[in-house]
């Protein structure tokens, strides 16, 4: 997944994508532990993709915070007002 694709996504989609990537990473780590993992390089790719998504999400949160409009909380769909 490219950073340019990630930057275009809205925060809600980024949260969903992060959850999907974490679930896939969990499944691959489970396969690794029981010895059925075929594509071991995918674990590293997923970890980097998760980091990219989190970086973009934090940048968007900071942009909203600096604009003074509202603060996006860590919970999906929840927005609180900036003071």
C-alpha positions in Angstrom: 0.0 0.0 0.0 1.4 3.4 -1.0 1.5 6.4 1.2 -0.2 8.5 -1.5 -3.2 6.2 -1.3 -3.3 6.3 2.4 -3.1 10.1 2.6 -6.3 10.4 0.4 -8.4 8.2 2.8 -10.6 9.9 5.4 -9.9 9.2 9.0 -12.8 6.7 9.4 -11.5 4.6 6.5 -8.0 4.7 8.0 -9.2 3.4 11.3 -11.1 0.5 9.5 -8.0 -0.2 7.3 -5.8 -0.3 10.4 -8.1 -2.8 12.1 -8.1 -5.0 9.0 -4.3 -4.9 8.7 -4.0 -5.8 12.4 -6.3 -8.7 12.0 -4.4 -10.0 9.0 -1.1 -9.6 10.9 -2.6 -11.6 13.8 -3.7 -14.4 11.5 -0.2 -14.6 9.9 1.5 -14.7 13.3 -0.9 -17.5 14.3 0.0 -19.4 11.1 3.7 -18.8 11.9 3.3 -20.2 15.3 1.7 -23.4 14.1 4.1 -23.8 11.2 1.7 -23.3 8.2 2.9 -19.8 7.1 3.9 -19.7 3.4 4.6 -16.1 2.8 6.7 -14.9 5.7 7.7 -11.7 4.0 4.1 -10.5 4.3 4.5 -10.0 8.1 7.0 -7.3 7.5 4.9 -5.7 4.8 1.9 -5.6 7.1 3.8 -4.1 10.0 5.0 -1.3 7.7 1.5 -0.7 6.3 0.1 -0.4 9.8 2.8 2.1 10.6 1.9 4.1 7.5 -1.8 4.1 8.4 -1.1 5.2 12.0 1.3 7.9 10.8 -1.4 9.3 8.4 -4.1 9.1 11.0 -2.0 11.0 13.6 -1.2 13.7 11.0 -4.9 14.2 10.3 -5.6 14.3 14.0 -3.0 16.9 14.6 -4.3 18.9 11.6 -7.8 18.9 13.1 -6.4 19.9 16.5 -4.4 22.8 15.1 -7.3 24.1 13.1 -9.4 24.3 16.3 -12.5 22.8 14.7 -12.7 19.6 16.8 -10.6 16.8 18.0 -11.0 13.3 16.7 -10.8 10.9 19.6 -9.3 7.4 19.4 -12.7 5.8 19.2 -14.3 5.4 15.7 -17.0 7.8 15.0 -16.5 9.9 18.2 -15.6 13.6 17.9 -15.2 16.0 20.8 -15.1 19.8 20.6 -11.7 21.6 21.1 -11.5 24.0 24.0 
